[in-house]
């Protein structure tokens, strides 16, 4: 396999899950938040425009799927695809690494 192809794949993957808020959205879906309002409430600082954008991007990339439930009123839920589920160990390791190496900002650590 060409080294260039590996770099392109790595870069694409990193840009996808490393985009601002993408990792947080995926983590919240891992933790059971499936509706838009639940995701918004669980991610401090994210606005409606950015959440909607990230959900569309993650869906287009095949990491999540949008399910419309035929209830009254209609409900929409977001679930991880098999591809998205396979990110769990990757993100768990990133959390472990972050807890070891990334200090909390001074204001939050007090």
C-alpha angles and dihedrals in degrees: 000000000000116000088226092060092052091051092049092050093046092048093048092049093047093049091049099051094028096057111116110281095002094104091046092051092050092047092051091051088050087054094052106266104136106156126076094242091049091052093047092049092048097051111065114216100014115127128211095256094052095044091051091047094050093047090052092047094048090047092049089050091053097246097113136022128215114224121196110205118209096231131125106280097026113251127208121204132183121217133178117251121222087268091053093046090056088064091068097091091043093053092041089057091047090053090050091049092047093051089053100043112019115077121214115249111265094250092055099043095061 
